[in-house]
Amino acid sequence: MSAELIASLRQQCGGPRDGALLRFSLGSALLADGDNGAAIDELRRAAGFDPAYSAAWKLLGKACLASGDETAAADAWRHGIAAAAQRGDKQAEKEMGVFLRRLEKPRP
């Protein structure tokens, strides 16, 4: 099912429905399918369409972390926290703050 969904979403890219939600959906599907690199690309595009789209930043951070890039994950979450604060999305702001603190916590 995920391959069909990914193919369907990719077909819509560049068309009249292209935008933050489409790219977020594609990035989410790619991440669920284990294609972290492609997910990161699409989630960056989603954030590019709408820099205040905190959900895109949150998932981008998770995708970066899944690919082993902690610096990029932290950067995405910092952008996401700012976007969530701008929109008044306290829940997303709080969640990404927790992710960031866990990431920055010294490890033994």
Accessible surface in RSA format (square Angstrom, percent):
REM  Atomic radii and reference values for relative SASA: ProtOr
REM  Chains: A
REM  Algorithm: Lee & Richards
REM  Probe-radius: 1.40
REM  Slices: 20
REM RES _ NUM      All-atoms   Total-Side   Main-Chain    Non-polar    All polar
REM                ABS   REL    ABS   REL    ABS   REL    ABS   REL    ABS   REL
RES MET A   1   176.13  91.2 131.49  87.0  44.64 106.3 116.93  99.4  59.21  78.4
RES SER A   2    44.87  37.9  39.69  53.0   5.18  11.9  25.51  54.3  19.37  27.1
RES ALA A   3    74.51  68.5  65.65 101.3   8.86  20.1  69.01  97.2   5.50  14.6
RES GLU A   4   126.28  72.5 117.81  89.1   8.47  20.2  48.14  93.1  78.13  63.8
RES LEU A   5    74.79  41.7  71.38  51.1   3.41   8.6  74.72  52.5   0.07   0.2
RES ILE A   6    11.49   6.5  11.49   8.6   0.00   0.0  11.49   8.3   0.00   0.0
RES ALA A   7    54.96  50.5  48.49  74.8   6.46  14.7  53.91  75.9   1.05   2.8
RES SER A   8    50.86  43.0  47.64  63.6   3.22   7.4  22.72  48.4  28.14  39.4
RES LEU A   9    19.05  10.6  19.05  13.6   0.00   0.0  19.05  13.4   0.00   0.0
RES ARG A  10   116.05  48.7 103.93  53.0  12.12  28.9  41.82  57.2  74.23  45.0
RES GLN A  11   157.23  87.9 122.65  89.6  34.58  82.3  43.43  92.5 113.80  86.3
RES GLN A  12    63.95  35.8  56.57  41.3   7.38  17.6  32.23  68.6  31.72  24.1
RES CYS A  13    35.10  26.5  15.61  17.4  19.48  45.8  14.22  36.0  20.87  22.5
RES GLY A  14    69.87  86.2   0.00   N/A  69.87  86.2  35.06  96.2  34.81  78.0
RES GLY A  15    31.21  38.5   0.00   N/A  31.21  38.5  21.50  59.0   9.70  21.7
RES PRO A  16   146.86 107.0 103.95  94.8  42.91 156.0 117.50  97.0  29.36 182.5
RES ARG A  17   188.15  79.0 168.84  86.1  19.31  46.0  52.85  72.2 135.30  82.0
RES ASP A  18    32.81  23.0  12.50  12.4  20.30  48.0   6.77  15.9  26.04  26.0
RES GLY A  19    14.66  18.1   0.00   N/A  14.66  18.1  14.66  40.2   0.00   0.0
RES ALA A  20    17.14  15.8  12.21  18.8   4.93  11.2  12.21  17.2   4.93  13.1
RES LEU A  21   125.88  70.1 122.48  87.6   3.40   8.5 122.48  86.0   3.40   9.1
RES LEU A  22    14.49   8.1   8.39   6.0   6.11  15.4  12.21   8.6   2.29   6.2
RES ARG A  23    27.53  11.6  27.53  14.0   0.00   0.0   0.00   0.0  27.53  16.7
RES PHE A  24    43.11  21.6  43.11  26.7   0.00   0.0  43.11  26.1   0.00   0.0
RES SER A  25    38.66  32.7  31.96  42.6   6.70  15.4  17.85  38.0  20.81  29.2
RES LEU A  26     0.56   0.3   0.56   0.4   0.00   0.0   0.56   0.4   0.00   0.0
RES GLY A  27     0.00   0.0   0.00   N/A   0.00   0.0   0.00   0.0   0.00   0.0
RES SER A  28    41.15  34.8  39.89  53.2   1.27   2.9   6.18  13.2  34.98  49.0
RES ALA A  29     9.79   9.0   1.63   2.5   8.16  18.6   9.26  13.0   0.53   1.4
RES LEU A  30     3.59   2.0   3.59   2.6   0.00   0.0   3.59   2.5   0.00   0.0
RES LEU A  31    35.93  20.0  26.79  19.2   9.13  23.0  26.79  18.8   9.13  24.6
RES ALA A  32    92.40  85.0  47.56  73.4  44.85 102.0  60.85  85.7  31.55  83.6
RES ASP A  33    79.24  55.5  50.12  49.9  29.12  68.9   6.01  14.1  73.23  73.0
RES GLY A  34    54.72  67.5   0.00   N/A  54.72  67.5  29.96  82.2  24.76  55.5
RES ASP A  35    62.51  43.8  56.26  56.0   6.25  14.8  18.30  43.1  44.21  44.1
RES ASN A  36    37.10  25.6  34.43  33.3   2.67   6.4   5.67  13.6  31.43  30.4
RES GLY A  37    43.85  54.1   0.00   N/A  43.85  54.1  35.84  98.4   8.01  17.9
RES ALA A  38    22.79  20.9  16.69  25.8   6.10  13.9  19.61  27.6   3.17   8.4
RES ALA A  39     0.00   0.0   0.00   0.0   0.00   0.0   0.00   0.0   0.00   0.0
RES ILE A  40    17.82  10.1  17.82  13.3   0.00   0.0  17.82  12.8   0.00   0.0
RES ASP A  41    72.68  50.9  68.89  68.6   3.79   9.0  10.20  24.0  62.48  62.3
RES GLU A  42    17.00   9.8  17.00  12.9   0.00   0.0   0.51   1.0  16.49  13.5
RES LEU A  43     0.00   0.0   0.00   0.0   0.00   0.0   0.00   0.0   0.00   0.0
RES ARG A  44   121.22  50.9 111.99  57.1   9.23  22.0  47.50  64.9  73.72  44.7
RES ARG A  45   112.82  47.4 104.85  53.5   7.97  19.0  34.48  47.1  78.34  47.5
RES ALA A  46     0.00   0.0   0.00   0.0   0.00   0.0   0.00   0.0   0.00   0.0
RES ALA A  47     3.97   3.7   2.38   3.7   1.60   3.6   2.71   3.8   1.26   3.3
RES GLY A  48    57.03  70.3   0.00   N/A  57.03  70.3  35.07  96.3  21.95  49.2
RES PHE A  49   107.45  53.8  72.22  44.7  35.23  91.7  77.61  47.1  29.84  85.4
RES ASP A  50    38.09  26.7  36.73  36.6   1.36   3.2  12.65  29.8  25.44  25.4
RES PRO A  51    91.97  67.0  85.25  77.7   6.72  24.4  85.54  70.6   6.43  39.9
RES ALA A  52    15.09  13.9  14.23  22.0   0.87   2.0  14.81  20.9   0.28   0.8
RES TYR A  53    38.50  18.0  38.50  21.9   0.00   0.0  29.81  22.4   8.70  10.7
RES SER A  54     7.34   6.2   6.95   9.3   0.39   0.9   0.00   0.0   7.34  10.3
RES ALA A  55    37.05  34.1  33.60  51.8   3.45   7.8  35.39  49.8   1.66   4.4
RES ALA A  56     0.00   0.0   0.00   0.0   0.00   0.0   0.00   0.0   0.00   0.0
RES TRP A  57    36.15  14.5  36.15  17.5   0.00   0.0  35.70  19.0   0.45   0.7
RES LYS A  58    50.61  24.7  50.61  31.1   0.00   0.0  19.16  17.2  31.45  33.5
RES LEU A  59    30.25  16.8  30.19  21.6   0.07   0.2  30.24  21.2   0.01   0.0
RES LEU A  60     4.67   2.6   4.67   3.3   0.00   0.0   4.67   3.3   0.00   0.0
RES GLY A  61     0.00   0.0   0.00   N/A   0.00   0.0   0.00   0.0   0.00   0.0
RES LYS A  62    85.94  41.9  81.28  49.9   4.65  11.1  36.59  32.9  49.34  52.6
RES ALA A  63     0.00   0.0   0.00   0.0   0.00   0.0   0.00   0.0   0.00   0.0
RES CYS A  64     0.97   0.7   0.97   1.1   0.00   0.0   0.00   0.0   0.97   1.0
RES LEU A  65    72.92  40.6  63.17  45.2   9.75  24.5  63.17  44.4   9.75  26.2
RES ALA A  66    63.28  58.2  26.16  40.4  37.12  84.4  38.90  54.8  24.38  64.6
RES SER A  67    56.89  48.1  20.34  27.1  36.56  84.2  23.57  50.2  33.32  46.7
RES GLY A  68    60.25  74.3   0.00   N/A  60.25  74.3  33.15  91.0  27.10  60.7
RES ASP A  69    66.50  46.6  61.08  60.8   5.42  12.8  21.63  50.9  44.87  44.7
RES GLU A  70    73.26  42.1  69.50  52.6   3.76   9.0  23.51  45.5  49.76  40.6
RES THR A  71   111.39  79.2 105.17 106.6   6.23  14.8  73.34  98.5  38.05  57.5
RES ALA A  72    18.34  16.9   9.92  15.3   8.42  19.1  15.47  21.8   2.86   7.6
RES ALA A  73     0.00   0.0   0.00   0.0   0.00   0.0   0.00   0.0   0.00   0.0
RES ALA A  74     8.05   7.4   8.05  12.4   0.00   0.0   8.05  11.3   0.00   0.0
RES ASP A  75    69.06  48.4  69.06  68.7   0.00   0.0  12.41  29.2  56.65  56.5
RES ALA A  76     3.23   3.0   1.63   2.5   1.60   3.6   2.51   3.5   0.72   1.9
RES TRP A  77     4.43   1.8   4.43   2.1   0.00   0.0   4.43   2.4   0.00   0.0
RES ARG A  78   116.79  49.0 108.97  55.5   7.82  18.6  53.68  73.4  63.12  38.3
RES HIS A  79    86.70  47.4  80.17  55.7   6.53  16.7  53.03  54.7  33.67  39.2
RES GLY A  80     0.00   0.0   0.00   N/A   0.00   0.0   0.00   0.0   0.00   0.0
RES ILE A  81    41.80  23.8  41.80  31.1   0.00   0.0  41.80  30.1   0.00   0.0
RES ALA A  82    63.15  58.1  51.44  79.4  11.71  26.6  58.65  82.6   4.50  11.9
RES ALA A  83     4.52   4.2   1.81   2.8   2.71   6.2   4.02   5.7   0.50   1.3
RES ALA A  84     0.00   0.0   0.00   0.0   0.00   0.0   0.00   0.0   0.00   0.0
RES ALA A  85    51.46  47.3  32.98  50.9  18.48  42.0  33.53  47.2  17.93  47.5
RES GLN A  86   143.77  80.4 104.58  76.4  39.20  93.3  44.05  93.8  99.73  75.6
RES ARG A  87   132.97  55.8  96.37  49.1  36.60  87.1  43.04  58.8  89.93  54.5
RES GLY A  88    48.47  59.8   0.00   N/A  48.47  59.8  25.02  68.6  23.46  52.5
RES ASP A  89    55.65  39.0  48.68  48.5   6.97  16.5  17.91  42.2  37.73  37.6
RES LYS A  90   142.38  69.5 137.55  84.4   4.83  11.5  94.80  85.3  47.58  50.7
RES GLN A  91   106.85  59.7 102.71  75.1   4.13   9.8  50.62 107.7  56.23  42.6
RES ALA A  92    10.60   9.8   9.02  13.9   1.58   3.6  10.18  14.3   0.43   1.1
RES GLU A  93    44.99  25.8  42.61  32.2   2.38   5.7  11.83  22.9  33.16  27.1
RES LYS A  94   133.00  64.9 123.28  75.6   9.72  23.1  78.85  71.0  54.14  57.7
RES GLU A  95    47.31  27.2  44.16  33.4   3.15   7.5  21.89  42.3  25.41  20.8
RES MET A  96     0.00   0.0   0.00   0.0   0.00   0.0   0.00   0.0   0.00   0.0
RES GLY A  97     9.93  12.2   0.00   N/A   9.93  12.2   9.65  26.5   0.28   0.6
RES VAL A  98    46.38  30.5  45.90  41.5   0.49   1.2  46.38  40.3   0.00   0.0
RES PHE A  99    41.01  20.5  37.52  23.2   3.50   9.1  39.20  23.8   1.82   5.2
RES LEU A 100    20.05  11.2  20.05  14.3   0.00   0.0  20.05  14.1   0.00   0.0
RES ARG A 101   152.34  64.0 145.96  74.4   6.38  15.2  75.27 102.9  77.08  46.7
RES ARG A 102   159.84  67.1 147.23  75.1  12.61  30.0  57.90  79.1 101.94  61.8
RES LEU A 103    20.47  11.4   9.84   7.0  10.63  26.7  12.96   9.1   7.51  20.2
RES GLU A 104    95.27  54.7  65.97  49.9  29.30  69.8  41.65  80.6  53.62  43.8
RES LYS A 105   139.81  68.2 131.66  80.8   8.16  19.4  79.90  71.9  59.92  63.8
RES PRO A 106   124.44  90.7  98.57  89.9  25.87  94.0 109.84  90.7  14.60  90.8
RES ARG A 107   149.40  62.7 118.90  60.6  30.50  72.6  62.56  85.5  86.84  52.6
RES PRO A 108   182.07 132.7 108.29  98.7  73.78 268.2 148.50 122.6  33.57 208.6
END  Absolute sums over single chains surface
CHAIN  1 A     6164.9       4868.7       1296.2       3449.3       2715.6
END  Absolute sums over all chains
TOTAL          6164.9       4868.7       1296.2       3449.3       2715.6
